[in-house]
Amino acid sequence: MTAGIGAAIGAAGLIGSQPPASAAERRTRVQTIELGKVTITRVVEFSGPVGLTSRQFFPGSAPKLWQENENWLSPDFWNSSTDMVSSALQTWVLRSEGRTMLIDTGAGNDKYRPYAKQWQYMDTDFLRRLARAGVRPQDVDIVVNTHLHNDHVGWNTRREDRDWVPTFPNATYVIPKVEFDFWNPLGPVQPKYWQGNQNVWEDSVLPVHNAGLVKLWEDSHTLDGSLKLHLAPGHTPGSSVLRLESGREKALFTGDLLHTPLQLEHPKFNSCFEEDEKKALATRRRELEWAADNKALVLPAHLPGHGAAEVERDGSSFKIKEWAGFSRS
């Protein structure tokens, strides 16, 4: 780990070695780190079990693998007695070159999700949490949707009377073009996950597009001198990752490249939500190789606990070197 990242993250050690934080502790412990000239704040919308066992969520993973790693997967990521996996919905707030950016916007409130009932008609204080992080909706300059699944675009919009309106009216919503086209119901392809994403286009994507706020990009897209988006297909055709490079510090915002930290060390199994399983495996390995070789902090969309980690090579695979210093969700 480079000196700057080490100073920003601190020596968190193994998650399993620390007792769960109380609600009071979670409110007071660190939620912001700095990498180079970029400030990263974690705003959690939800954290807990999501109604899927390890066998349901990760059909290709061996039960023995979970059991062998119980000492650090429990309690933050997996309950060994129920086999239930825990997950988080969180938005990464980046402040860079005078602008405020959001990486993914969670599930949102009031959304009708008949085939994704975990996220149906949610009623959270997410916007108040964002305000406590110093961000008002009108302050946001850029919203990055790493892909267009229901739990990454929900707060793109909010209900106003009978309409869905952009939550962040002054922002540019940055979306990969191939992803936008893939989920367009007028397009030629029916996604595998089309039921789970029912209504998402109409209530969370089309309103910001109709408002003229969407920027579609192809191949790669530079946000500023420290931040660049790259396509990372597999989970969906237009899934993307954001690479941060600021001075000696580097980070990788992976979206849904992985859903459990076990995939950081064992990247050869997928979640049940991949549109293209072979591409998902190849992309996960490619991006973890970049992260390990560049000593980059890996920030997935859905990890509870400390939420992020640095990895290093371990033979033909990887291992977790150090956890980030965010308070445990």
C-alpha positions, 0 to 999 in steps of 0.5 A: 500500500502506498503511503497516502492510501495507508494514511487515509485508510488506516490499519483496519485489519480483518473485519472478523477481529472487531465487534459489530459497531453500535448505531451510535458508533456508526453515526460518529465513526469515519465515513470519509477518506481522501485519496490524492485530491479526491474526497470519498464519502460513503452514504448507506441507504440499506445494509442487511440480509437480502433474502438470498442464501449463498447457494442462491446468490452464488450458485457456482460457489462451494458451500465449503468455501463459505464455511472455511472463511466463516471467521471473517465473513461473519457477521458482516457478510454472511450468517453461517447459521442461516446461510443468508448473505448480507448486502449494502446499498450505498452511494459513493460521493466524490468531490474532485476538482470543485465538483460533487459526483455520485456513484450509483443512486441505490433503490430509491423510495416509493418504487413499484418493484413486483419482482424485486420486493426487497426494494419495493416501496422503500421509505428511507431517509437517504436524502437526509443522510446525503445532507449530513454528508454536506450534499443537497440535491441541487449541489450534485454536478454528476451522477454516474450510473455504473449500470441500470439495475433497479438498485443503482438508479432508484434515486435518479428520480423522486416522486412529485405528486403523480410524476417522477422528476430528477432528484438532482436537477443540476446534474449530468447523469452519465450512462453507458450507451450500450447499457441505455440501449440494452434496457430500452424496452423498444430495443430488440433484446430481452434481458435475462433480468427483465422481470426484476428490472420491471418499471425501472426504465419508466420511473428512474431512467426515462424521466432524467433522459426526457429532462435532457440530463443524460450523457451517453458515452461509449468505450470510455469517458473522462470525468476529470483529470483524476476520474475515468470510466471504462466499460466492464461488460458481463454483469450487464452489457454496459456495466462500467467501472470508474478508475481514480488516479490522483497523484500516487493514489488509485482506486477502482469503483467496481459497481456490481463486478462482485457482490461478496468480498469472497470474490475478491479472493476467489473471483472464479464464481459469479452471482446469479444476476450475470447477463453473460457469465463468461464475460463477467468472469473475465472482466472481474479478473482483469479489473482485480489484476489492475487493482492489485498491480496498481495498489488500488483501493477496490470499492464495490457497490454492495459490500457492508462492513468496511465496504472496500479493501485493497487486494494483492496478488496471491499466486494465480489469485488474490487476497485482501491486504487491508480494509478501508477505514469506513465505519462498518455499516 
